[in-house]
Structures are given as C-alpha cells and as structure tokens.
Amino acid sequence: MAYRDSTFFTLKYVAQQLEEDEDLLREITIEMFSEDGCFTVYDDYPADETKESITVFTTDGIDYLIEALKDNRDHYVEQRTKTELFYAKK
C-alpha cells in the first residue's frame, strides 16, 4: 500500500511559513485543484459556495504553490494591483 499524505495546512499557516501575502497566495489557489494538493473545507452545514470556507494544502500542494509562485509572481502581483485599482475607483 502506497503512502498517502493526510496532513493538511491552512492557507494562513502556509502564508506565514513562506512569508508571503495571504491574498496573493489565495489568487494562485484559484487555478489549483485537489490533484494539485489544494482543498476547500467548509465548517457549516449545509456546505455550499455561499458559506465561508478554509483553503488547505497537502505538502505536495505547498510544493505546487511554491512553484506556481516562482513561475508567475509578476503575473499575480499585476492582476492583484489591477483589481485593487478597479475597486478603488468605485
């Protein structure tokens, strides 16, 4: 039987460990799936997208997140800046 990683780390925890902005990492997770080691956890019933959720990662998910950040940091920062400017004008 193969080893299966069953330890999960919250987005907040990962941001603190990587010394990265939590909102920036959240932007990256939009493009991640469970196969990448990224999961959404709900702490309310019934669970649906209107409820508050927590994003968690496996260790493989953290590795994927780090690689995505290295490869696309400029893109994510630019997108975030554009979004902030858009909402600042409203």
QUIRA-V164881 format. One record per residue. N is the residue number from 0. PSI is psi in degrees with one decimal (999 if undefined). Layout:
BEGIN
n	psi
N	PSI
N	PSI
END
This chain:
BEGIN
n	psi
0	131.7
1	150.2
2	134.2
3	121.4
4	120.3
5	17.9
6	134.3
7	145.9
8	134.2
9	159.4
10	-41.8
11	-46.1
12	-46.9
13	-42.4
14	-42.0
15	-43.7
16	-37.1
17	-6.6
18	47.4
19	158.7
20	129.2
21	-40.0
22	-36.8
23	-44.7
24	-35.8
25	-38.0
26	-41.4
27	-37.2
28	-18.4
29	-32.3
30	7.0
31	152.1
32	174.7
33	-32.9
34	-23.5
35	-4.9
36	23.3
37	128.4
38	152.9
39	131.1
40	131.9
41	141.5
42	35.8
43	153.5
44	136.7
45	146.5
46	126.7
47	175.6
48	-12.6
49	-12.4
50	155.5
51	139.3
52	166.5
53	135.0
54	131.0
55	157.6
56	148.4
57	175.0
58	-35.8
59	-36.5
60	-38.2
61	-42.5
62	-43.2
63	-44.1
64	-43.7
65	-45.0
66	-42.7
67	-38.3
68	-43.6
69	-44.6
70	-28.7
71	18.5
72	-49.6
73	-41.9
74	-47.6
75	-40.1
76	-42.1
77	-46.5
78	-42.4
79	-40.8
80	-43.2
81	-41.7
82	-44.3
83	-41.0
84	-39.1
85	-48.4
86	-25.2
87	-27.8
88	-19.1
89	999
END
